[in-house]
Amino acid sequence: MNTVKNILDKKGYEVVSVKPEDLLSQALLKLTQYKIGAIMVLDDNKAIKGILSERDIVRHLAGRIDCTTALPVSDVMTKSVTYVKPHQSLDDCLQLMTTGRFRHLPVVDNDELVGIISIGDVTKYQLAEHALKIGQLEYYITNTY
C-alpha cells in the first residue's frame, strides 16, 4: 500500500508558508515564485492557522470592484484545514480531496507540519503504480501461456 510518506520521500518535505498577518500580495508573490497552487499559513510557532489556495483568492476577488491585494492573508485563507498523516494511504487522500473539493493536503506528524501534497502528486504516484502493475500482469500473461 502506498502512503503519503512515499510521496514526500520522493517529492521532498519543503513547505512554503506565509503568516496570517502577511499581505495577500506577499502570498501571491510566493505562489508565483514557487509555481504552487496553495500556501500554508503558519504562526510564529509554525502552528497551522490556515491554507491559502488560488481558489480562495479567486473567490475573494470575484465580483469586487475594489480588488486589492493589500489585505492580510487571514482575511482570505481557509481557516479549517484538513490534513493527513504520513502513514495514510493515497486512496484516503483522494477520498478526502474529492469529498472536500480541494487539491492540497498538509501532512502532519506528531502535531508538526512535515509536508504538503497535491492531487497532482497523488495522481502521478498512482498512475506510475498502475503502469507497473499492468507491466507485471502483461509479463505474467505472455510468459505463462
C-alpha positions in Angstrom: 0.0 0.0 0.0 1.4 3.4 -1.0 1.3 6.1 1.6 1.7 9.9 1.9 5.2 9.2 3.2 6.1 7.6 -0.2 5.2 10.8 -2.0 7.1 13.0 0.5 10.2 10.8 0.3 10.2 11.3 -3.4 8.9 14.9 -3.7 10.6 16.4 -0.6 9.4 17.9 2.7 9.7 21.6 1.9 6.7 23.7 2.9 6.3 27.2 1.6 4.4 29.4 4.0 3.2 32.9 5.0 2.0 34.3 8.3 -1.7 35.3 8.8 -0.7 39.0 9.0 1.3 38.9 5.8 -0.3 40.8 2.9 -2.1 38.9 0.1 0.3 40.5 -2.3 3.2 38.7 -0.5 1.4 35.4 -0.7 0.7 35.9 -4.4 4.4 36.5 -5.0 5.3 33.3 -3.3 2.7 31.3 -5.1 4.1 32.6 -8.4 7.7 32.3 -7.4 7.4 28.7 -6.3 4.8 27.8 -9.0 2.4 26.3 -6.5 -1.3 26.4 -6.1 -1.6 26.7 -2.3 0.5 28.0 0.5 0.4 27.2 4.2 -0.4 29.9 6.7 1.6 29.4 9.9 2.1 31.4 13.0 5.5 32.2 14.6 5.5 28.8 16.3 4.9 27.0 13.0 1.3 26.1 14.0 -1.2 25.8 11.2 -3.6 28.8 11.1 -4.9 28.1 7.6 -4.2 27.4 4.0 -4.4 29.9 1.1 -5.2 28.5 -2.3 -5.7 30.0 -5.8 -9.4 29.2 -5.4 -9.6 31.1 -2.1 -8.1 34.2 -3.8 -10.4 34.0 -6.9 -13.5 33.6 -4.6 -12.4 36.6 -2.6 -11.8 38.9 -5.5 -14.7 37.7 -7.7 -17.2 40.4 -8.4 -15.4 43.1 -6.3 -14.8 46.5 -7.7 -12.2 47.2 -5.1 -9.7 44.4 -6.0 -6.8 44.9 -3.7 -4.0 42.7 -2.5 -3.1 44.9 0.4 -5.2 43.0 2.9 -4.0 40.3 5.4 -3.9 36.7 4.3 -6.1 35.9 7.3 -9.0 37.6 5.5 -8.8 35.3 2.5 -7.4 32.0 3.7 -9.4 28.8 4.6 -9.2 28.5 8.3 -10.5 25.0 8.8 -7.7 22.9 7.4 -8.0 19.2 6.7 -4.7 17.3 6.9 -3.3 13.8 6.6 -0.7 11.8 8.4 2.4 10.2 6.7 1.1 6.6 7.2 -2.3 7.3 5.4 -3.0 5.7 2.1 -3.2 7.5 -1.2 -6.8 6.3 -1.5 -7.6 8.0 1.8 -6.1 11.2 0.3 -8.1 11.0 -2.9 -11.3 10.4 -0.9 -10.7 13.4 1.3 -9.8 15.7 -1.6 -12.8 14.6 -3.6 -15.3 14.9 -0.7 -13.9 18.2 0.4 -13.4 19.6 -3.1 -9.8 20.8 -2.5 -6.5 19.9 -4.2 -3.9 20.3 -1.4 -3.4 18.4 1.8 -0.9 19.4 4.6 0.9 16.4 6.2 1.1 16.5 10.0 3.2 14.1 12.1 3.4 14.4 15.9 1.5 17.8 15.8 4.1 19.2 13.4 3.7 20.2 9.8 6.1 18.0 7.8 5.0 18.5 4.2 2.2 19.2 1.7 0.8 17.0 -1.1 -1.4 17.9 -4.1 -3.9 15.9 -6.0 -1.4 16.0 -8.9 1.2 14.3 -6.6 -1.2 11.6 -5.6 -2.4 11.0 -9.2 1.1 10.9 -10.6 2.2 8.4 -8.0 -0.9 6.2 -8.5 -0.5 6.3 -12.3 3.1 5.1 -12.0 2.0 2.3 -9.7 -0.8 1.2 -12.1 1.6 1.2 -15.0 4.0 -1.1 -13.1 1.1 -3.5 -12.2 0.0 -3.6 -15.8 3.5 -4.3 -16.9 3.8 -7.1 -14.4 0.5 -8.6 -15.5 1.4 -8.4 -19.2 4.7 -10.2 -18.4 2.9 -12.9 -16.4 0.4 -13.5 -19.2 2.9 -13.6 -22.1 5.3 -15.9 -20.2 2.7 -18.2 -18.7 0.8 -19.3 -21.7 
